[in-house]
Amino acid sequence: MIMNNDEIRFHLRDRWKAVEEIERQELRASTIQENWKKLNAIVRFAVETGMKREDDDGEMEVYMRWAKIKEKYESGEWDGK
């Protein structure tokens, strides 16, 4: 069976929604201690690898680009370019 782009988008959208729901359930089930350990592991990794946050305003630009891509994808306008 060969699917067209609209059918592929439909199936992918459903799968991502299912993944999102599973992630929400996992977050609700996690304890404060587990979340704290995860956060500390991320911070340790950043420190050990020399990552620095500094004053990079480019972070918001990246966030806005991803928001635009998500919006186009969810509205069916996304052509993958």
C-alpha positions as CSV (number, residue, x, y, z in Angstrom):
1,M,0.0,0.0,0.0
2,I,1.4,3.4,-1.0
3,M,0.4,6.4,1.0
4,N,0.3,9.9,-0.2
5,N,1.7,12.8,1.8
6,D,-1.6,13.7,3.5
7,E,-2.0,10.1,4.7
8,I,1.5,10.0,6.0
9,R,1.0,13.4,7.8
10,F,-2.2,12.0,9.4
11,H,-0.5,8.9,10.7
12,L,2.5,10.7,12.0
13,R,0.4,13.3,13.7
14,D,-1.5,10.5,15.5
15,R,1.7,8.8,16.5
16,W,3.2,12.0,17.9
17,K,0.1,12.7,19.9
18,A,0.3,9.2,21.4
19,V,4.0,9.8,22.3
20,E,3.1,13.2,23.8
21,E,0.4,11.6,26.0
22,I,2.8,8.9,27.2
23,E,5.4,11.5,28.1
24,R,2.7,13.5,30.0
25,Q,1.8,10.3,31.9
26,E,5.4,9.6,32.8
27,L,6.0,13.2,34.0
28,R,2.9,13.0,36.2
29,A,4.1,9.7,37.7
30,S,7.6,11.0,38.4
31,T,8.5,12.2,41.8
32,I,10.2,15.5,42.7
33,Q,13.3,13.5,43.7
34,E,13.5,11.8,40.3
35,N,13.1,15.2,38.5
36,W,15.7,16.7,40.7
37,K,18.2,13.9,39.9
38,K,17.5,14.4,36.2
39,L,18.0,18.1,36.4
40,N,21.2,17.7,38.4
41,A,22.5,15.2,35.8
42,I,21.9,17.7,33.0
43,V,23.7,20.5,34.9
44,R,26.6,18.2,35.7
45,F,26.9,17.2,32.1
46,A,26.9,20.9,31.1
47,V,29.6,21.7,33.6
48,E,31.8,18.7,32.8
49,T,31.7,19.4,29.1
50,G,32.3,23.1,29.5
51,M,29.0,24.3,28.2
52,K,28.1,27.9,29.1
53,R,24.8,29.7,28.8
54,E,26.3,33.2,28.7
55,D,24.0,35.9,27.4
56,D,22.9,34.3,24.1
57,D,19.7,35.9,22.9
58,G,19.7,33.5,19.9
59,E,17.9,31.0,22.1
60,M,14.6,32.8,21.6
61,E,15.2,32.9,17.8
62,V,15.6,29.1,17.7
63,Y,12.5,28.6,19.8
64,M,10.5,30.8,17.5
65,R,11.7,28.9,14.4
66,W,10.6,25.6,16.0
67,A,7.2,27.1,17.0
68,K,6.7,28.2,13.3
69,I,7.6,24.7,12.0
70,K,5.3,23.1,14.5
71,E,2.5,25.4,13.5
72,K,2.9,24.7,9.8
73,Y,3.2,21.0,10.4
74,E,0.0,20.9,12.5
75,S,-1.9,23.0,10.0
76,G,-0.9,20.6,7.2
77,E,1.2,23.3,5.4
78,W,4.5,21.6,6.1
79,D,6.3,20.5,3.0
80,G,9.5,19.4,4.7
81,K,11.6,22.3,3.5
